């Protein structure tokens, strides 16, 4: 594996004015999405990828940091990858609210199977079932 393009990788730890944050394209991923989809970790070698969890980290701080990133980056594109569970959808909402510059954002959902789909802007039945299974201790 090649070394990471940047460090740190956590949303709350990156400096919005860091050189690696000035890439043409940024990717924001939920922590779990990086582990579930085999293609996402490869992006760390060549793209700027930052990760976070709206459930385990302070969502207010995360939103403020994402807002700051939008105001400081020169990126023209952003991709967001979250897991299919409802708690993860908060990251899509944070990005949408923080995007005051009108950066082109593409939103994706990573299913627990590893499949990636376009995020349609709502919680579907599969997301609710995945959440129920996760809280019962199994998939």
Backbone bond lengths (Angstrom), bond angles and torsions (degrees), N, CA, C in turn:
res aa  C-N    CA-C-N  psi(-1)  N-CA   C-N-CA  omega(-1)  CA-C   N-CA-C  phi
1 X - - - 1.450 - - 1.524 109.16 -
2 X 1.303 116.30 136.91 1.461 121.75 177.08 1.527 109.28 -72.64
3 X 1.325 116.71 159.37 1.473 118.64 177.55 1.533 111.06 -68.93
4 X 1.311 114.96 160.50 1.462 121.16 177.20 1.523 110.57 -62.30
5 X 1.321 116.32 146.34 1.466 121.16 175.77 1.529 110.24 -71.65
6 X 1.342 115.81 -30.95 1.459 118.77 -177.04 1.519 110.79 -143.52
7 X 1.305 113.81 163.69 1.456 122.60 171.94 1.508 106.57 -150.07
8 X 1.294 120.65 135.37 1.460 129.00 2.90 1.527 111.92 -80.99
9 X 1.332 115.00 176.91 1.455 120.41 -179.49 1.526 112.77 -113.97
10 X 1.309 118.34 -17.12 1.459 121.11 -178.73 1.530 110.69 -76.41
11 X 1.327 116.15 135.64 1.463 122.42 -178.53 1.526 111.08 -51.44
12 X 1.315 116.72 -46.56 1.461 120.09 -175.79 1.534 113.10 -71.69
13 X 1.324 118.07 -13.03 1.459 120.80 -177.97 1.529 114.28 -102.74
14 X 1.328 118.14 -20.47 1.469 119.25 -177.12 1.526 110.74 -70.80
15 X 1.318 114.57 149.02 1.465 120.18 173.61 1.527 106.29 -93.58
16 X 1.330 118.51 121.04 1.465 121.35 -175.74 1.523 115.10 -57.30
17 X 1.344 117.33 -23.84 1.462 120.16 -179.92 1.526 112.80 -96.54
18 X 1.328 117.19 4.58 1.468 120.25 179.11 1.524 109.88 -59.21
19 X 1.311 115.63 148.82 1.467 120.85 -177.29 1.532 111.69 -56.46
20 X 1.327 117.40 -42.18 1.467 119.49 -178.72 1.525 112.59 -66.88
21 X 1.331 117.46 -18.98 1.462 120.55 178.15 1.527 111.97 -82.36
22 X 1.314 117.43 -2.23 1.461 121.75 179.84 1.532 111.65 -98.91
23 X 1.316 117.19 15.81 1.465 121.70 177.18 1.520 110.12 -62.42
24 X 1.328 116.05 160.58 1.465 120.91 176.75 1.526 110.24 -63.50
25 X 1.340 115.92 -33.65 1.466 121.09 -176.31 1.522 109.58 -131.57
26 X 1.329 115.44 136.39 1.457 122.38 173.93 1.523 108.79 -116.91
27 X 1.312 116.07 150.14 1.454 121.40 174.21 1.515 108.18 -124.84
28 X 1.335 115.26 130.11 1.462 121.43 174.93 1.528 106.77 -112.69
29 X 1.330 116.38 127.78 1.466 121.24 -178.35 1.513 110.98 -128.06
30 X 1.300 114.55 146.01 1.459 119.82 168.04 1.527 107.08 -70.01
31 X 1.320 116.19 143.48 1.465 120.25 -179.13 1.528 112.25 -49.15
32 X 1.310 116.86 -47.98 1.465 120.98 -176.39 1.526 112.60 -65.84
33 X 1.323 117.20 -33.28 1.465 120.65 -179.20 1.520 111.14 -60.73
34 X 1.329 116.02 -34.65 1.463 120.74 179.43 1.526 109.97 -65.24
35 X 1.317 116.82 -33.68 1.468 120.60 -178.63 1.523 113.22 -82.66
36 X 1.323 117.49 -28.34 1.460 121.43 -173.94 1.529 112.91 -86.97
37 X 1.325 117.04 -37.36 1.468 120.17 -178.66 1.526 108.93 -99.53
38 X 1.324 116.98 121.66 1.466 121.87 -174.53 1.522 113.78 -68.45
39 X 1.322 118.31 -20.43 1.466 121.11 -177.02 1.533 112.85 -81.53
40 X 1.314 117.41 -30.03 1.465 120.21 -175.54 1.531 112.55 -62.51
41 X 1.339 120.36 -44.36 1.472 118.38 -179.29 1.533 113.73 -58.63
42 X 1.311 117.84 -28.87 1.468 121.01 178.87 1.527 111.32 -63.60
43 X 1.327 117.16 -27.09 1.467 121.33 -179.34 1.520 112.14 -64.41
44 X 1.337 117.59 -26.94 1.460 121.15 -179.17 1.527 112.07 -61.26
45 X 1.333 116.78 -21.63 1.461 121.02 -178.83 1.525 112.46 -75.94
46 X 1.339 117.39 -28.79 1.463 118.87 -173.06 1.524 114.88 -131.90
47 X 1.316 117.89 -13.06 1.461 121.10 -177.28 1.521 110.27 -121.81
48 X 1.319 115.79 163.05 1.451 120.68 173.47 1.523 107.98 -85.21
49 X 1.316 115.14 116.86 1.467 121.76 -179.13 1.516 107.49 -127.05
50 X 1.332 116.01 129.25 1.459 120.31 174.54 1.522 107.93 -123.41
51 X 1.325 115.01 146.77 1.460 119.76 -173.77 1.526 111.26 -127.31
52 X 1.328 114.74 157.49 1.455 120.27 177.14 1.512 110.24 -170.35
53 X 1.315 115.14 172.49 1.458 121.02 178.99 1.527 108.82 -134.38
54 X 1.333 117.10 114.03 1.466 119.53 -179.60 1.532 112.84 -68.73
55 X 1.312 116.96 -12.41 1.467 120.47 -179.90 1.542 111.25 -90.31
56 X 1.323 116.70 -39.21 1.465 120.29 -173.54 1.524 113.90 -98.41
57 X 1.327 116.71 -11.42 1.460 120.77 177.78 1.528 107.60 -113.98
58 X 1.305 116.20 160.29 1.460 121.04 -178.89 1.527 109.18 -63.73
59 X 1.339 118.53 111.52 1.462 120.53 -176.28 1.529 113.31 -61.92
60 X 1.309 117.78 -32.53 1.470 120.50 179.17 1.529 110.23 -66.36
61 X 1.330 116.05 -45.00 1.474 120.25 177.56 1.528 110.54 -64.42
62 X 1.327 116.40 -40.48 1.460 120.00 179.98 1.529 110.51 -63.15
63 X 1.325 116.96 -44.59 1.463 119.93 178.91 1.527 110.92 -61.41
64 X 1.339 116.84 -45.72 1.465 120.18 179.72 1.523 111.09 -60.55
65 X 1.327 117.08 -38.38 1.468 120.61 179.54 1.526 110.29 -68.77
66 X 1.320 118.06 -42.90 1.467 121.24 177.94 1.527 109.71 -61.92
67 X 1.325 116.54 -41.21 1.467 121.00 177.58 1.537 110.23 -60.78
68 X 1.306 116.94 -43.18 1.456 121.98 178.22 1.536 110.89 -64.59
69 X 1.315 116.37 -40.72 1.469 120.41 177.66 1.523 109.82 -59.93
70 X 1.323 117.39 -45.72 1.467 120.62 178.83 1.526 111.30 -59.68
71 X 1.317 117.50 -37.04 1.462 119.29 -177.60 1.529 112.46 -77.31
72 X 1.323 118.35 -22.50 1.468 121.70 -174.54 1.528 114.61 -104.94
73 X 1.312 119.26 -19.70 1.465 120.40 -175.91 1.524 111.30 -83.24
74 X 1.310 115.00 154.81 1.467 120.07 173.85 1.529 110.06 -101.42
75 X 1.317 117.01 7.84 1.469 121.44 -179.29 1.521 111.20 -58.64
76 X 1.302 115.19 145.61 1.466 122.34 177.93 1.527 111.50 -106.50
77 X 1.333 116.24 -16.84 1.468 121.49 -178.64 1.525 109.67 -133.95
78 X 1.322 114.97 149.18 1.456 120.59 176.65 1.517 107.90 -143.70
79 X 1.324 115.81 135.82 1.465 120.91 172.88 1.517 107.57 -116.88
80 X 1.337 115.08 139.97 1.464 121.70 179.69 1.521 107.86 -121.85
81 X 1.339 116.36 126.77 1.459 122.78 177.90 1.520 108.30 -121.76
82 X 1.326 116.15 120.22 1.460 119.83 175.99 1.522 108.91 -127.89
83 X 1.299 115.11 166.34 1.463 119.72 175.28 1.524 108.97 -76.27
84 X 1.314 115.56 167.09 1.458 120.18 -175.86 1.519 113.91 -79.54
85 X 1.311 118.44 -3.13 1.460 120.50 -178.55 1.532 110.59 -76.55
86 X 1.325 118.01 145.29 1.470 121.21 -175.47 1.526 115.23 -56.10
87 X 1.326 118.78 -34.89 1.470 119.49 -178.18 1.526 111.47 -63.28
88 X 1.299 117.35 -27.15 1.462 122.16 -178.28 1.537 112.15 -75.17
89 X 1.303 117.21 -21.34 1.464 121.30 -177.67 1.525 110.87 -61.98
90 X 1.323 117.24 -22.77 1.466 120.89 178.41 1.527 111.52 -55.82
91 X 1.329 117.24 -32.81 1.463 119.51 -179.45 1.533 110.80 -65.42
92 X 1.323 117.46 -39.48 1.466 120.44 176.44 1.530 110.07 -62.00
93 X 1.332 116.47 -42.14 1.457 120.36 -179.92 1.524 111.69 -66.19
94 X 1.328 117.48 -39.22 1.464 121.08 178.21 1.528 110.49 -61.46
95 X 1.328 115.78 -46.42 1.466 120.18 -179.32 1.527 110.42 -63.14
96 X 1.325 116.10 -43.25 1.469 119.91 179.93 1.532 111.15 -59.93
97 X 1.332 116.76 -45.47 1.471 120.71 -179.24 1.523 112.56 -69.86
98 X 1.327 117.21 -32.26 1.461 121.43 -176.69 1.525 112.90 -80.79
99 X 1.319 117.33 -17.01 1.469 122.09 -173.77 1.522 111.83 -80.32
100 X 1.310 116.57 69.15 1.467 120.72 -179.26 1.527 112.14 -80.71
101 X 1.333 117.79 -15.44 1.469 121.72 179.58 1.527 112.67 -88.47
102 X 1.314 117.76 -8.00 1.458 120.40 179.17 1.516 113.98 75.13
103 X 1.335 116.89 31.67 1.462 121.05 175.66 1.520 108.46 -62.46
104 X 1.327 116.83 142.51 1.464 122.14 178.12 1.527 108.93 -68.28
105 X 1.328 116.77 114.41 1.462 121.91 -178.02 1.521 109.74 -114.63
106 X 1.334 114.95 131.37 1.460 121.45 173.52 1.520 107.02 -114.16
107 X 1.334 116.30 129.44 1.459 122.03 -176.02 1.518 110.89 -111.12
108 X 1.339 115.07 135.83 1.451 121.12 -178.36 1.525 110.78 -134.19
109 X 1.319 114.29 152.45 1.461 122.66 174.08 1.520 107.44 -114.27
110 X 1.323 116.43 134.01 1.460 121.58 173.58 1.525 106.48 -102.12
111 X 1.314 115.77 117.42 1.469 120.57 177.87 1.532 108.87 -74.05
112 X 1.316 117.79 158.76 1.467 120.68 -179.84 1.524 111.60 -61.83
113 X 1.312 117.32 -17.76 1.468 122.18 176.20 1.529 111.51 -79.05
114 X 1.330 117.33 -10.35 1.456 121.78 -177.94 1.518 113.40 99.28
115 X 1.334 116.91 -11.77 1.465 120.52 179.20 1.532 109.39 -66.02
116 X 1.334 115.69 146.58 1.465 121.46 177.25 1.517 108.12 -113.00
117 X 1.333 115.93 132.41 1.461 122.46 178.71 1.523 109.19 -132.07
118 X 1.310 116.38 156.75 1.457 120.24 172.28 1.526 108.64 -62.12
119 X 1.324 116.68 139.03 1.458 120.80 174.25 1.521 107.40 -82.94
120 X 1.319 116.28 124.81 1.464 122.12 -174.11 1.536 113.52 -89.29
121 X 1.322 117.57 -3.92 1.454 120.11 177.42 1.513 114.46 95.79
122 X 1.324 117.16 9.63 1.458 119.63 178.47 1.521 110.34 -150.56
123 X 1.318 115.69 162.88 1.466 122.32 178.26 1.522 107.70 -85.13
124 X 1.321 116.10 123.14 1.466 119.00 179.94 1.531 110.76 -101.39
125 X 1.307 115.91 174.82 1.462 122.01 -177.40 1.517 113.29 -59.73
126 X 1.334 117.25 -37.10 1.468 120.58 179.26 1.525 110.91 -64.26
127 X 1.342 116.67 -34.48 1.461 120.10 179.05 1.519 110.79 -66.83
128 X 1.308 116.24 -42.66 1.463 120.84 179.96 1.525 110.23 -65.20
129 X 1.313 117.25 -42.70 1.471 121.03 178.38 1.524 111.08 -63.55
130 X 1.333 117.80 -41.45 1.467 120.97 178.43 1.519 110.51 -61.52
131 X 1.330 116.80 -40.30 1.467 121.41 178.79 1.538 110.17 -64.59
132 X 1.324 117.02 -45.25 1.470 120.71 179.67 1.520 110.87 -60.70
133 X 1.331 116.32 -45.68 1.477 120.07 -179.66 1.520 111.01 -63.16
134 X 1.330 116.77 -41.47 1.460 120.83 -178.72 1.532 110.04 -62.17
135 X 1.317 117.67 -40.00 1.455 120.58 -177.76 1.518 113.13 -79.39
136 X 1.321 116.51 -13.50 1.475 120.05 172.81 1.512 110.43 -89.82
137 X 1.336 116.32 -4.68 1.456 119.60 175.43 1.508 115.01 92.06
138 X 1.301 118.21 25.06 1.461 118.12 177.88 1.497 112.12 -169.81
139 X 1.290 115.96 157.62 1.454 121.96 177.48 1.479 106.81 -115.95
